[in-house]
Amino acid sequence: MVFKRKKSNVNGQMLNVGRGFSVVEIILSGAVFLMLVTAFVGAYLYGQESTALAGNQARATMLAEEGLEAVRNIRDPAFSNLTDGTYGLTTTGNQWNLSGSSDTTGIFARQMIISTVDSKRKLVTANVTWQQNTQRTGLVSLVTRITNWIASGSNWVLPIQEASIDVTGTNNGIKVQVSGNYAYMVRDGGTNFLVVDVSTPASASVVGSLTLTGVPTNIAVSGNYAYVSNTDNSQELQIIDISNPLSPILMGSYNAPGSANATGVFAIGTTVYLVRASSSDDEFSIIDASVASKPFILGSLDLGANANEVVVSGNYAYVASASNTQELQVVSIATPSAPTLAGSFNLAGTVDAFTVAISGNTVFLGQGAIFYTINVASPTSPASLGSVSTTSTINDIALNLGGAGTYVFIATSDNSLEFQVVDVATLATPTILGSVNTAGTDNLNGVAYDVTLDRAFGVGDRDTEEFFVFAPQ
């Protein structure tokens, strides 16, 4: 059989069509298909790489922030501990140390660079590097200044109320944290998340705000985020982007099992530690917030009682508890997916421990109207050091430690001594050093301290002065 090529007459001309044109079509179609496959495969592979790079960037940022906090802890006992140079970090006996020229965690290498600004200040740079791929090296670099505040000669024996703010509405200030030039406070209603510019403490002013669902109970600040514990049954943890303090944004939330209220929160990098009221669900949770819009739980633990507040140092979390036999509970977080109760301390009486702070090997705990210092050099076996009565319930604790003087600021329910300064230079015998009587008969519920500004900031119940600035003389 013989096949003949067909011809078509167009405008009197004979054109050859048929098999030769079909081959061209096949080649073009194949090329287009190959281009589409290449594009889809490239997009898929690039998406995978972008996800991995974002995760590594978040982990590197957390390590850099942890490094800066570690250097602050090393500074606390003595400013002279900070010698110019490039170091890595290690822990010994639950205490950070400068060691070698770098340290490694998985694929990440961290260097802490310390240099002198002047006799009272050091510039600290945290560099974290890792191999992104065969061609590129990733880098996160964070910088801060660390001050030898004690060298300024400030006198907290006679503290004063330097300024105050009447926030719109009559809702109470609950807790406050300070970072850089801004203080972040939460209230029990109305516009309940507020940003205060404290760069000039004597003329502090509200510059940003946000209304959160539920009732905030506590706040922690780490990097560009504020983490708020809340009574909302579907948002016990709320994550707020404060990269622009003038316009805070709710980025995400975490819904803990059950309906128990969240009571306390602490953050290191993007790892968040949340505690709650007692219920059939676990009171202690570790949450990964490296993607702020999608936090997820890493591990949790049943503490058996109301957990009122939490702080973290090294591989341990320290919980102020309502337990009558374990007012201080020590949780091992070395394995985040499986935290365990590693130790506890039983204080006298049955009054709940409500607030807790830590520096080095010392935990500072408020139980009712008694302020305790507790040795946690061996975290599994805490030991009492000393205590002092403050005449009324201790609602919050802030630390101002280092150099030759060591102070702790406390917010209390004492209507004539709302703000008190405790001298803990001798841990076995803490003493009330000074106090401020704010106007009226209202509680001071929260307190925070900034070493660079050398100011304490308080929040409380007074309807015409919800925010306070306290200064040394």
C-alpha positions in Angstrom: 0.0 0.0 0.0 1.3 3.4 -0.9 0.4 6.5 1.1 0.2 9.7 -0.8 0.7 13.2 0.7 -2.4 15.3 0.5 -2.4 18.7 -1.0 -4.6 21.7 -0.3 -5.3 24.5 -2.8 -5.2 27.9 -1.2 -5.5 30.9 -3.4 -4.5 28.8 -6.3 -1.4 27.4 -4.7 -0.8 23.8 -3.7 0.4 23.5 0.0 1.8 20.3 1.4 0.2 19.4 4.8 0.0 16.3 6.9 2.7 14.2 8.6 5.5 16.8 8.5 3.4 19.4 10.4 2.3 16.8 13.0 5.9 16.1 13.9 6.5 19.8 14.6 3.4 19.9 16.8 4.7 16.9 18.8 8.1 18.6 19.3 6.6 21.8 20.4 4.1 20.1 22.8 7.0 18.1 24.3 9.0 21.2 24.9 6.1 23.0 26.5 5.4 19.9 28.7 9.1 19.7 29.7 9.1 23.4 30.6 5.9 22.9 32.8 7.4 19.9 34.6 10.6 21.8 35.2 8.7 24.8 36.6 6.6 22.6 38.9 9.6 20.6 40.1 11.6 23.8 40.7 8.7 25.4 42.6 8.3 22.3 44.8 12.0 22.0 45.5 12.4 25.8 46.1 9.4 25.6 48.5 11.0 22.8 50.5 14.3 24.7 50.7 12.5 27.9 51.8 10.7 26.1 54.6 13.9 24.6 55.8 15.7 27.9 55.6 12.9 29.7 57.6 13.1 27.0 60.3 16.8 27.3 60.5 16.6 31.1 60.7 14.1 30.9 63.6 16.3 28.4 65.5 19.4 30.5 64.9 17.6 33.6 66.2 16.6 31.7 69.3 20.2 30.6 70.0 21.4 34.2 69.5 18.8 35.6 71.9 19.7 32.8 74.4 23.3 33.9 74.1 22.6 37.5 74.9 20.5 36.4 77.9 23.3 34.1 79.1 25.8 37.0 79.0 23.5 39.1 81.1 23.4 36.2 83.6 27.2 36.1 83.6 27.3 39.8 84.2 24.9 39.7 87.2 27.3 38.4 89.9 30.0 40.8 88.8 30.5 43.1 85.8 34.2 42.1 85.8 33.1 38.7 84.6 32.8 40.2 81.1 36.3 40.4 79.5 36.7 41.6 75.9 37.0 38.8 73.5 35.2 36.1 71.4 33.7 33.2 73.3 31.4 30.2 73.3 29.0 29.3 76.0 28.7 26.3 78.4 26.8 25.6 81.5 28.2 24.2 84.8 26.0 23.6 87.8 23.0 25.4 86.1 25.2 28.5 85.6 26.3 30.0 82.2 30.0 30.4 81.5 32.2 31.9 78.8 34.4 29.1 77.3 36.5 28.7 74.2 35.9 30.7 71.1 32.5 29.2 70.0 29.9 26.6 70.9 27.8 24.3 68.7 24.2 23.1 68.8 23.4 20.7 66.0 24.3 22.5 62.7 24.6 25.9 64.4 27.9 27.5 65.6 27.5 30.4 68.1 30.1 33.1 69.0 29.6 35.8 71.7 31.8 38.9 71.0 32.3 41.2 73.9 33.9 44.7 73.5 34.2 47.7 75.8 32.1 50.8 75.1 33.2 52.7 78.2 33.9 51.9 81.9 30.2 51.2 82.5 29.1 49.5 79.3 29.9 46.5 77.1 28.8 45.9 73.6 27.8 42.2 73.1 27.2 40.6 69.7 25.8 37.1 69.3 26.6 35.6 65.9 25.0 32.3 64.9 26.1 30.6 61.6 25.1 27.5 59.8 25.5 25.9 56.4 22.3 26.7 54.4 23.5 24.7 51.4 26.7 23.9 49.6 26.9 27.5 48.3 25.6 29.6 51.2 26.3 30.1 54.9 23.4 31.5 57.0 24.1 34.2 59.6 22.0 35.7 62.4 23.6 38.5 64.3 22.0 40.3 67.4 23.6 43.1 69.3 23.0 44.7 72.7 24.7 46.9 75.3 25.1 45.6 78.8 25.5 48.1 81.6 27.3 47.9 84.9 24.4 49.6 86.6 25.9 49.6 90.1 28.7 51.8 88.9 26.2 54.6 88.3 25.9 55.1 92.0 22.1 55.0 92.0 20.5 54.9 95.4 17.5 52.7 95.8 17.4 53.2 99.6 15.0 56.1 99.1 13.1 55.3 95.9 10.7 57.8 94.5 7.7 57.7 92.2 9.0 59.6 89.2 6.0 59.5 87.0 2.6 57.8 86.3 0.1 57.3 83.6 -3.7 57.4 83.8 -4.7 54.8 81.1 -8.1 55.3 79.5 -10.8 53.4 81.4 -10.9 51.9 84.9 -9.5 48.5 84.3 -6.6 47.3 86.5 -3.0 46.8 85.4 -2.1 43.1 85.9 1.5 42.6 84.8 4.3 44.5 82.9 7.5 43.7 81.1 10.1 46.0 79.6 12.3 45.6 76.6 14.5 48.4 75.1 12.6 51.7 75.1 9.2 50.2 75.6 7.2 48.7 78.5 4.4 46.3 77.7 1.5 46.0 80.1 -1.7 43.9 80.2 -5.0 44.8 81.9 -8.0 42.9 83.0 -10.4 44.4 80.5 -11.1 47.1 77.9 -8.1 47.8 75.7 -6.0 45.2 77.6 -2.6 45.2 75.8 -0.7 48.5 75.9 2.7 49.7 74.7 4.3 52.5 76.8 7.3 54.5 75.5 9.7 54.8 78.4 12.7 56.1 76.6 12.3 59.2 78.7 11.0 57.7 81.9 9.8 60.9 83.5 7.5 61.5 80.5 6.4 58.0 79.7 3.4 57.7 77.3 1.1 55.1 75.8 2.0 54.8 72.1 0.3 51.5 71.0 -2.5 49.2 72.0 -4.5 46.1 71.2 -7.7 44.5 72.5 -7.3 40.8 73.1 -10.1 38.4 73.7 -10.4 37.0 77.3 -8.6 38.4 80.3 -4.8 38.5 80.2 -3.0 37.2 83.3 0.7 37.5 82.6 3.2 38.5 79.9 6.6 37.6 78.7 8.7 39.4 76.0 11.3 37.8 73.8 12.7 39.3 70.6 9.9 40.7 68.4 7.1 39.0 70.2 5.1 39.4 73.4 3.5 36.2 74.8 0.4 36.7 76.9 -1.3 34.0 79.1 -5.0 34.3 79.1 -8.3 33.1 80.6 -9.8 32.6 77.0 -10.7 28.9 76.7 -9.6 28.8 73.1 -6.6 31.1 73.3 -4.7 30.4 76.6 -1.6 31.7 74.9 -1.7 34.7 72.6 1.3 35.8 70.5 1.7 39.4 69.6 4.1 40.9 67.0 5.7 43.9 68.6 8.3 44.5 65.9 6.5 47.8 65.4 5.7 48.8 69.0 3.3 51.5 67.8 1.2 49.0 66.0 1.1 45.6 67.8 -0.5 42.7 65.9 -2.0 39.5 67.2 -0.1 36.9 65.1 -1.4 33.6 66.6 -2.6 31.7 69.6 -2.5 28.3 71.2 -5.6 26.5 72.5 -4.6 24.3 75.4 -6.7 21.2 76.2 -9.6 21.8 78.5 -10.8 25.1 80.0 -8.4 25.8 82.8 -7.1 29.4 82.8 -3.5 30.1 81.9 -1.8 32.0 84.8 1.8 32.4 83.9 4.2 32.5 80.9 7.9 32.6 80.2 9.8 32.7 76.9 13.3 31.9 75.8 13.7 32.7 72.1 10.6 31.2 70.5 10.1 28.4 73.1 7.3 29.3 75.4 6.5 27.9 78.9 2.9 28.2 79.9 1.4 27.3 83.3 -2.3 27.0 84.2 -4.8 26.5 87.0 -5.3 22.9 88.3 -7.6 20.7 86.3 -7.8 17.2 84.7 -5.4 18.5 82.1 -1.7 19.2 82.5 -0.7 22.4 84.3 2.7 22.9 82.6 3.2 23.1 78.8 6.2 23.7 76.5 5.2 25.3 73.2 7.1 25.9 70.0 6.3 29.3 68.7 8.9 29.5 66.0 6.1 30.1 63.5 4.1 32.6 65.4 0.9 32.0 63.5 1.0 28.2 64.2 2.4 27.4 67.7 2.3 23.8 68.7 2.9 21.8 71.9 6.2 20.0 72.5 5.4 18.4 75.8 3.4 18.9 79.0 3.3 17.7 82.6 0.6 17.3 85.4 1.8 19.3 88.4 -1.2 18.4 90.6 -2.0 21.9 91.7 -2.5 25.5 90.5 0.7 26.7 88.8 0.8 30.5 89.3 4.0 31.6 87.6 7.0 30.1 85.9 10.6 31.1 85.1 13.3 29.1 83.3 17.0 28.8 83.6 19.2 26.2 81.8 17.5 22.8 81.8 15.0 23.6 84.5 11.7 25.5 84.9 10.8 26.8 88.4 7.1 27.0 89.2 5.4 29.0 92.0 2.7 26.5 93.1 -0.5 26.3 95.2 0.6 22.9 96.4 0.7 22.8 100.2 3.7 20.6 100.1 5.5 21.8 97.0 5.2 25.6 96.8 8.3 25.5 94.6 8.2 22.9 91.9 11.3 22.2 89.7 10.6 20.7 86.3 13.3 19.2 84.1 12.9 20.4 80.5 16.1 18.8 79.1 13.8 16.7 76.9 11.0 19.1 75.9 8.8 16.3 74.7 8.8 14.7 78.1 9.2 17.2 81.0 9.4 15.6 84.4 9.1 16.9 88.0 12.8 16.8 89.1 12.5 18.4 92.6 10.4 20.6 94.9 10.6 22.6 98.1 8.0 22.7 100.9 7.6 26.1 102.5 6.1 26.6 106.0 2.3 26.9 106.2 -0.3 26.4 103.5 -0.3 29.8 101.8 0.2 29.6 98.0 3.4 30.7 96.3 2.3 33.3 93.7 5.4 34.7 92.0 8.9 33.5 91.2 12.2 34.9 89.7 15.7 33.4 89.3 19.3 34.6 89.0 22.2 32.2 88.8 21.7 29.6 91.5 19.1 31.6 93.5 15.4 31.5 93.2 13.4 34.4 94.7 9.9 33.3 95.7 6.9 35.2 97.0 4.6 33.2 99.3 1.8 35.3 100.7 3.6 38.1 102.6 6.9 36.3 102.9 9.8 36.8 100.5 12.2 33.7 100.2 15.6 33.2 98.8 16.2 29.5 97.8 19.5 27.8 96.7 19.0 25.8 93.5 22.7 25.0 92.8 21.4 21.5 92.9 18.0 22.0 91.1 16.7 18.6 92.2 17.3 19.5 95.9 16.4 23.2 96.6 17.5 24.5 100.0 16.3 27.5 101.9 18.7 30.4 102.3 16.6 33.2 104.0 13.4 35.1 104.2 11.8 38.4 105.1 8.2 39.5 105.8 6.8 42.3 103.6 3.6 42.9 105.6 1.3 42.1 102.7 0.8 39.8 99.7 3.7 39.8 97.2 2.1 40.0 93.7 5.2 40.2 91.5 9.1 40.2 91.6 11.6 42.0 89.4 15.4 41.7 89.7 18.1 44.4 89.8 21.2 42.3 90.5 25.0 42.7 90.0 28.1 44.4 91.2 28.5 45.3 94.8 24.8 45.8 95.5 21.9 43.4 94.9 18.3 44.5 94.9 14.9 42.9 94.3 11.8 45.0 93.6 8.4 43.7 94.7 4.9 44.7 93.9 2.6 44.2 96.9 -1.0 44.6 98.2 0.2 46.8 101.1 -1.8 50.0 100.7 0.9 52.2 102.2 4.0 50.3 100.8 2.9 49.1 97.4 6.4 49.2 95.9 9.3 47.8 98.0 13.0 47.3 97.6 14.6 44.2 99.1 18.4 44.1 99.7 19.6 40.6 98.9 23.3 41.3 99.1 23.4 38.6 101.9 21.0 36.0 100.7 20.6 34.5 104.1 19.3 37.7 105.6 17.3 39.7 102.9 16.1 43.0 104.3 13.5 45.7 103.2 15.7 48.5 102.0 13.2 51.1 100.8 9.6 51.6 99.7 7.2 53.9 97.9 3.6 54.7 99.0 1.6 55.4 95.8 -1.4 57.6 96.2 -4.6 55.9 97.2 -5.2 52.4 98.7 -4.8 50.2 95.7 -2.7 47.1 94.9 0.4 47.1 92.8 0.1 43.9 90.8 3.1 43.9 88.5 6.7 45.2 88.4 9.5 45.1 85.9 13.0 46.6 85.8 15.3 47.9 83.0 19.0 48.0 83.8 19.9 50.5 81.1 17.3 53.0 82.2 17.8 52.1 85.9 14.0 52.3 86.4 11.4 50.0 87.8 7.9 50.1 86.2 4.8 49.0 88.1 1.1 48.5 87.2 -1.8 48.3 89.5 -5.5 48.9 90.5 -5.6 52.6 90.9 -8.1 54.0 88.3 -6.2 57.3 87.8 -2.7 55.8 87.8 -2.5 52.4 86.3 1.2 52.7 85.3 4.0 53.9 87.5 7.7 54.8 87.0 9.9 54.3 90.1 13.4 55.8 90.3 16.4 55.8 92.6 17.7 59.0 94.2 
